[in-house]
Amino acid sequence: MESTAGKLAVANVTINRTLRNNYPNSICGVVHEGIHRYNARIEEYVPVRDRCQFSWYCDGKLDIPPTSGSMWKDSRKVARYVLSTPDLMDITDGATHYHADYISSPRWADPRRKTAEIDTHIFYNKSRRDRKRT
């Protein structure tokens, strides 16, 4: 279970990606980014396991969360806060990527681009040069 700071940090990464030219410009677009294949059995495109930007989106597990319990309520509260706060402070210092600290560092994880460590995740800003102009 992630702390509130951990949940905010993942939200920061998602929002940071929407601000970059090389990612979709919506939160849903960022979360759903990755390889999808058509599943004839259910007649829709589904993410290919372990081939998307956010592993929890394509881990093969059911994406319908249990709607009772404190973890779900806390997560919804954080999501509402993030979506209703236009000038949300970025506790990741611009991170666009992260990974769990209990796995080997992915090939993209340049230690010089590390911006934060929060709970069990390490955050990185891969590029500060491609920010969209508003």
MIDOSE-1310 file (N, C-alpha, C; in nm, 2 decimals, decimal comma, always signed):
residues 134
mest	+0,08/-0,12/+0,00/+0,00/+0,00/+0,00/+0,09/+0,12/+0,00; +0,06/+0,22/-0,09/+0,13/+0,34/-0,10/+0,08/+0,44/+0,00; +0,16/+0,53/+0,05/+0,12/+0,64/+0,13/+0,05/+0,75/+0,04; +0,00/+0,85/+0,10/-0,06/+0,96/+0,03/+0,04/+1,02/-0,06
agkl	+0,16/+1,04/-0,01/+0,27/+1,09/-0,09/+0,30/+1,01/-0,21; +0,30/+0,88/-0,19/+0,33/+0,78/-0,30/+0,22/+0,79/-0,41; +0,10/+0,80/-0,37/-0,01/+0,82/-0,46/+0,00/+0,95/-0,54; +0,03/+1,06/-0,46/+0,05/+1,19/-0,53/+0,16/+1,19/-0,63
avan	+0,27/+1,12/-0,59/+0,38/+1,11/-0,68/+0,35/+1,04/-0,81; +0,27/+0,93/-0,81/+0,23/+0,86/-0,93/+0,14/+0,96/-1,01; +0,05/+1,03/-0,94/-0,03/+1,13/-1,01/+0,05/+1,23/-1,08; +0,16/+1,28/-1,01/+0,25/+1,38/-1,07/+0,31/+1,33/-1,20
vtin	+0,36/+1,20/-1,20/+0,42/+1,14/-1,32/+0,32/+1,14/-1,43; +0,20/+1,10/-1,40/+0,09/+1,10/-1,51/+0,07/+1,23/-1,56; +0,05/+1,33/-1,48/+0,03/+1,47/-1,52/+0,15/+1,52/-1,60; +0,27/+1,50/-1,55/+0,39/+1,55/-1,61/+0,40/+1,49/-1,76
rtlr	+0,35/+1,37/-1,78/+0,35/+1,32/-1,91/+0,26/+1,39/-2,00; +0,14/+1,43/-1,95/+0,04/+1,50/-2,03/+0,10/+1,63/-2,08; +0,20/+1,68/-2,01/+0,26/+1,81/-2,05/+0,37/+1,80/-2,15; +0,41/+1,68/-2,18/+0,52/+1,66/-2,27/+0,47/+1,62/-2,41
nnyp	+0,55/+1,67/-2,51/+0,51/+1,65/-2,65/+0,51/+1,50/-2,69; +0,59/+1,42/-2,63/+0,60/+1,28/-2,68/+0,51/+1,18/-2,61; +0,41/+1,23/-2,54/+0,31/+1,15/-2,47/+0,17/+1,20/-2,50; +0,07/+1,11/-2,48/-0,07/+1,16/-2,50/-0,10/+1,28/-2,41
nsic	-0,19/+1,37/-2,45/-0,22/+1,49/-2,37/-0,33/+1,48/-2,27; -0,38/+1,35/-2,24/-0,48/+1,33/-2,15/-0,44/+1,23/-2,04; -0,49/+1,23/-1,93/-0,46/+1,13/-1,82/-0,49/+0,99/-1,87; -0,61/+0,97/-1,92/-0,65/+0,84/-1,97/-0,55/+0,79/-2,08
gvvh	-0,52/+0,89/-2,17/-0,43/+0,85/-2,28/-0,29/+0,81/-2,23; -0,24/+0,87/-2,13/-0,11/+0,84/-2,07/-0,12/+0,70/-2,01; -0,23/+0,68/-1,93/-0,24/+0,55/-1,86/-0,26/+0,43/-1,95; -0,33/+0,45/-2,06/-0,36/+0,35/-2,16/-0,26/+0,33/-2,26
egih	-0,15/+0,41/-2,26/-0,05/+0,40/-2,36/+0,02/+0,27/-2,36; +0,04/+0,21/-2,47/+0,11/+0,08/-2,48/+0,06/+0,00/-2,60; +0,11/-0,12/-2,61/+0,07/-0,21/-2,72/-0,06/-0,28/-2,68; -0,16/-0,27/-2,77/-0,29/-0,34/-2,75/-0,31/-0,44/-2,87
ryna	-0,38/-0,55/-2,84/-0,42/-0,65/-2,94/-0,57/-0,67/-2,93; -0,62/-0,71/-3,05/-0,76/-0,74/-3,05/-0,79/-0,87/-2,99; -0,89/-0,88/-2,90/-0,93/-1,00/-2,84/-1,07/-1,03/-2,90; -1,07/-1,13/-2,99/-1,20/-1,17/-3,05/-1,30/-1,22/-2,96
riee	-1,26/-1,29/-2,85/-1,35/-1,35/-2,75/-1,44/-1,24/-2,69; -1,38/-1,13/-2,66/-1,45/-1,02/-2,59/-1,48/-0,90/-2,69; -1,43/-0,91/-2,81/-1,45/-0,82/-2,92/-1,40/-0,68/-2,88; -1,28/-0,67/-2,83/-1,22/-0,54/-2,80/-1,07/-0,55/-2,79
yvpv	-1,01/-0,43/-2,80/-0,86/-0,43/-2,79/-0,83/-0,43/-2,64; -0,73/-0,51/-2,61/-0,68/-0,52/-2,47/-0,53/-0,50/-2,46; -0,48/-0,44/-2,35/-0,33/-0,42/-2,35/-0,26/-0,55/-2,34; -0,14/-0,55/-2,40/-0,05/-0,67/-2,40/+0,02/-0,67/-2,27
rdrc	+0,01/-0,79/-2,20/+0,07/-0,80/-2,07/+0,22/-0,75/-2,07; +0,25/-0,67/-1,97/+0,39/-0,62/-1,95/+0,44/-0,54/-2,06; +0,36/-0,48/-2,15/+0,40/-0,40/-2,26/+0,34/-0,26/-2,26; +0,31/-0,21/-2,14/+0,26/-0,07/-2,14/+0,33/+0,01/-2,04
qfsw	+0,30/+0,14/-2,04/+0,38/+0,23/-1,95/+0,36/+0,21/-1,80; +0,23/+0,18/-1,76/+0,20/+0,15/-1,62/+0,17/+0,01/-1,60; +0,26/-0,06/-1,54/+0,24/-0,21/-1,53/+0,11/-0,25/-1,47; +0,05/-0,18/-1,38/-0,08/-0,22/-1,32/-0,19/-0,21/-1,42
ycdg	-0,17/-0,14/-1,53/-0,28/-0,14/-1,64/-0,27/-0,26/-1,72; -0,16/-0,32/-1,74/-0,15/-0,44/-1,83/-0,09/-0,56/-1,75; -0,13/-0,58/-1,63/-0,08/-0,69/-1,55/-0,16/-0,82/-1,56; -0,27/-0,81/-1,64/-0,36/-0,92/-1,66/-0,46/-0,94/-1,55
kldi	-0,46/-0,85/-1,45/-0,55/-0,86/-1,34/-0,68/-0,78/-1,37; -0,79/-0,81/-1,31/-0,91/-0,74/-1,33/-0,89/-0,59/-1,28; -0,94/-0,50/-1,36/-0,92/-0,36/-1,33/-1,04/-0,29/-1,26; -1,12/-0,38/-1,21/-1,23/-0,32/-1,13/-1,19/-0,34/-0,98
ppts	-1,17/-0,22/-0,91/-1,12/-0,23/-0,78/-1,23/-0,26/-0,68; -1,20/-0,32/-0,56/-1,30/-0,33/-0,46/-1,35/-0,19/-0,42; -1,47/-0,17/-0,42/-1,52/-0,03/-0,39/-1,55/-0,01/-0,24; -1,52/-0,10/-0,16/-1,53/-0,08/-0,02/-1,39/-0,08/+0,04
gsmw	-1,38/-0,03/+0,16/-1,25/-0,03/+0,23/-1,18/+0,10/+0,22; -1,09/+0,12/+0,31/-1,02/+0,24/+0,33/-0,92/+0,27/+0,22; -0,86/+0,17/+0,16/-0,76/+0,20/+0,05/-0,83/+0,26/-0,07; -0,95/+0,21/-0,11/-1,02/+0,26/-0,22/-1,07/+0,40/-0,19
kdsr	-1,12/+0,43/-0,07/-1,17/+0,56/-0,03/-1,05/+0,66/-0,03; -0,94/+0,62/+0,02/-0,82/+0,71/+0,02/-0,77/+0,74/-0,12; -0,77/+0,64/-0,21/-0,73/+0,66/-0,35/-0,82/+0,75/-0,42; -0,95/+0,74/-0,40/-1,05/+0,83/-0,46/-1,03/+0,97/-0,41
kvar	-1,00/+0,98/-0,28/-0,98/+1,12/-0,22/-0,86/+1,19/-0,29; -0,75/+1,11/-0,30/-0,63/+1,17/-0,37/-0,66/+1,20/-0,51; -0,73/+1,12/-0,58/-0,76/+1,15/-0,73/-0,85/+1,27/-0,74; -0,95/+1,29/-0,65/-1,03/+1,41/-0,66/-0,95/+1,53/-0,63
yvls	-0,86/+1,52/-0,53/-0,77/+1,63/-0,49/-0,68/+1,67/-0,61; -0,62/+1,57/-0,67/-0,53/+1,60/-0,78/-0,61/+1,67/-0,90; -0,72/+1,61/-0,93/-0,80/+1,67/-1,05/-0,86/+1,80/-1,02; -0,88/+1,84/-0,89/-0,94/+1,97/-0,86/-0,83/+2,08/-0,82
tpdl	-0,71/+2,04/-0,83/-0,60/+2,14/-0,79/-0,52/+2,17/-0,91; -0,55/+2,28/-0,98/-0,48/+2,31/-1,10/-0,33/+2,34/-1,08; -0,29/+2,40/-0,97/-0,15/+2,43/-0,95/-0,09/+2,33/-0,85; -0,11/+2,20/-0,87/-0,07/+2,10/-0,78/+0,08/+2,10/-0,77
mdit	+0,14/+2,10/-0,65/+0,28/+2,09/-0,63/+0,33/+1,96/-0,68; +0,44/+1,96/-0,75/+0,50/+1,84/-0,81/+0,61/+1,79/-0,71; +0,58/+1,69/-0,63/+0,67/+1,64/-0,53/+0,78/+1,54/-0,60; +0,77/+1,52/-0,73/+0,87/+1,44/-0,80/+0,97/+1,53/-0,88
dgat	+0,96/+1,66/-0,87/+1,04/+1,75/-0,95/+1,05/+1,72/-1,10; +0,93/+1,70/-1,15/+0,92/+1,68/-1,30/+0,93/+1,54/-1,35; +0,93/+1,44/-1,26/+0,95/+1,30/-1,31/+0,84/+1,26/-1,41; +0,89/+1,19/-1,51/+0,81/+1,13/-1,61/+0,81/+0,98/-1,61
hyha	+0,89/+0,92/-1,52/+0,91/+0,78/-1,51/+0,93/+0,74/-1,37; +0,90/+0,62/-1,34/+0,93/+0,56/-1,20/+0,93/+0,41/-1,21; +0,99/+0,35/-1,12/+0,99/+0,20/-1,10/+1,00/+0,17/-0,96; +0,96/+0,05/-0,93/+0,97/+0,00/-0,79/+1,12/-0,02/-0,75
dyis	+1,15/+0,01/-0,63/+1,29/-0,01/-0,58/+1,33/-0,15/-0,56; +1,24/-0,24/-0,56/+1,27/-0,38/-0,54/+1,29/-0,46/-0,67; +1,30/-0,39/-0,78/+1,33/-0,46/-0,91/+1,47/-0,40/-0,96; +1,53/-0,47/-1,05/+1,65/-0,42/-1,11/+1,62/-0,30/-1,19
sprw	+1,71/-0,20/-1,19/+1,68/-0,08/-1,26/+1,66/-0,11/-1,41; +1,55/-0,05/-1,47/+1,53/-0,07/-1,61/+1,64/+0,00/-1,69; +1,66/-0,03/-1,82/+1,77/+0,03/-1,90/+1,75/+0,18/-1,91; +1,63/+0,23/-1,90/+1,61/+0,37/-1,92/+1,64/+0,45/-1,79
adpr	+1,66/+0,38/-1,68/+1,67/+0,45/-1,55/+1,81/+0,50/-1,53; +1,83/+0,63/-1,58/+1,96/+0,69/-1,57/+1,97/+0,76/-1,43; +2,07/+0,71/-1,35/+2,08/+0,77/-1,21/+2,10/+0,92/-1,21; +2,15/+0,98/-1,31/+2,17/+1,12/-1,32/+2,04/+1,20/-1,33
rkta	+1,93/+1,13/-1,37/+1,80/+1,19/-1,39/+1,70/+1,16/-1,27; +1,75/+1,09/-1,17/+1,67/+1,06/-1,05/+1,63/+1,18/-0,98; +1,50/+1,19/-0,95/+1,45/+1,32/-0,89/+1,40/+1,29/-0,75; +1,35/+1,17/-0,72/+1,30/+1,14/-0,58/+1,29/+0,99/-0,56
eidt	+1,28/+0,96/-0,43/+1,25/+0,82/-0,38/+1,13/+0,84/-0,28; +1,02/+0,78/-0,31/+0,90/+0,79/-0,23/+0,85/+0,65/-0,21; +0,83/+0,61/-0,09/+0,78/+0,48/-0,05/+0,87/+0,38/-0,12; +0,81/+0,29/-0,20/+0,89/+0,19/-0,27/+0,92/+0,22/-0,42
hify	+0,92/+0,35/-0,45/+0,94/+0,38/-0,59/+1,05/+0,49/-0,61; +1,12/+0,48/-0,72/+1,23/+0,57/-0,76/+1,18/+0,65/-0,88; +1,19/+0,78/-0,88/+1,13/+0,87/-0,98/+1,24/+0,93/-1,06; +1,22/+0,95/-1,19/+1,32/+1,00/-1,29/+1,25/+1,10/-1,38
nksr	+1,33/+1,21/-1,42/+1,29/+1,30/-1,52/+1,38/+1,27/-1,64; +1,32/+1,21/-1,74/+1,41/+1,17/-1,86/+1,45/+1,29/-1,94; +1,37/+1,39/-1,95/+1,40/+1,50/-2,03/+1,33/+1,63/-1,98; +1,40/+1,73/-1,97/+1,34/+1,86/-1,93/+1,33/+1,95/-2,05
rdrk	+1,37/+1,91/-2,17/+1,37/+1,99/-2,29/+1,25/+1,99/-2,37; +1,16/+1,89/-2,35/+1,05/+1,87/-2,45/+0,91/+1,92/-2,39; +0,91/+2,01/-2,29/+0,79/+2,05/-2,23/+0,71/+2,13/-2,34; +0,58/+2,10/-2,34/+0,49/+2,17/-2,43/+0,48/+2,32/-2,39
rt	+0,46/+2,40/-2,49/+0,45/+2,55/-2,46/+0,30/+2,58/-2,45; +0,26/+2,66/-2,35/+0,12/+2,69/-2,33/+0,09/+2,84/-2,36
